[in-house]
Amino acid sequence: MGCRTPASSGRVTDSEMPTLALVGGTVYPSPEATPIADGVVLISSGRISAVGPRAEVEIPAGATVLDTSGQTLLAGFWNSHVHFTEPWGQGAATLPASELEQHLRDMLLRHGFVHVVDTGSFPEATLALRRRIEAGELMGPSIITAGVPLAPVDGTPRYVPVKLPELRTPEQARAIVKEQLGGGTDAIKLFTGSLTAHPPYPVMPLAIVQAVTEEAHAHGKPVFAHPTNAAGLSAAVEGGVDVVVHTAPMAGPLSDSLHEAMVRRKVALVPTLALFEWELKRANEDPIVLERFTQAGAEQVRNHARLGGRILFGTDVGYMTDDDPRREYVLLRGAGLDPRDILASLTTNPATQFGQEARTGRLAPGLDADVVVIDGDPSRDIEALANVRLVLRQGKIVFRQDTLHR
């Protein structure tokens, strides 16, 4: 099940943009492809027109040439778990474009994220932010938004500052799904398990989860689930959701049958391993508890990947105040994902999951010129993915460190 973001327009796809050549770096056309040493990525009118070794790519006269020697060129990154719930996000309809652009640069663009999935926010504000980006008022990522999350009865999580809509019957659930999708959101987000102020933690009834997924899928839209624990994860998987937006370290080791069901039903996983470490550290939790959560989350990622499940990179930034993805890269590597798996979670996996594989996710002729240039080689040091020096979305430079030479 996929969904498609609205077609871009305006400043991002300006057909009069000069031809741009990124020359001399090591090019990763895709996670599976052999890297191209001393490569060239040629960009015209917002799309990639050629990729190959310098000796084989003709650079047109008059092209702007950027020297990327000693650096690595990758497809633009996806962050498949973000939120726009901070005050600037809530004010996106009216705040000055320059102010919004700075927030987007700090939170996302400077880390290479040119596509994001908002898994819960105020839809009117997030849709306004998207419209302003796509109209060319400001530079920012493409946005898929799930709008307001839906909770079980008495299931608003203790860390959510507003009461969420509660699903009481399958019929009511279907009606709310229709209303939200009719309002312009691209997906539905469920708390199939909720960390409320006091246990027992509510779990969404299976019949309601199934009603939501059936209705959303009938509209061609995906469903995301926040699982919290094993019961919430089981309800999500059995109920037919498309993406689980966290691991569930609270559950400890999961049964083989649950892992197998996730993969069999093609449920993608967004690990957010660094989130749990961040939460427990700021709560001054016992190091033993921290280690137990870390190991449980890593084991769930490892087993999902081992069975062939799809991993999507995400950080929960916007809720999590630390916007640096470096720790997530390190924890995913520690969980057993190799560098190509992690790169796939940033590029080809989400592009496929969200129906954008014909436009983005790889460096190939005809695709949008979504490019990240980094210092270092992620195949040798996974933290190199965080050393972002240049970011393009559809051929426009949306972030740049002054380390590249014309």
Secondary structure, 3 states (H helix, E strand, C coil): CCCCCCCCCHHHHCCCCCCEEEECCEECCCCCCCCECCEEEEEECCEEEEEEEHHHCCCCCCCEEEECCCEEEEECEEEEEECCCCHHHHCCCCCCHHHHHHHHHHHCHHHCEEEEEECCCCHHHHHHHHHHHHCCCCCCCEEEECCCCEECCCCCCCCCCCCCCECCCHHHHHHHHHHHHHCCCCCEEEECECCCCCCCCCECCHHHHHHHHHHHHHCCCCEEEECCCHHHHHHHHHHCCCEECCCCHHHCCCCHHHHHHHHHCCCEECCCHHHHHHHHHHCCCCHHHHHHHHHHHHHHHHHHHHCCCCECCCCCECCECCCCCHHHHHHHHHCCCCHHHHHHHHCHHHHHHCCCCCCCCCCCCCCECCEEEEECCCCCCHHHHHCEEEEEECCEEEEECCCCEC
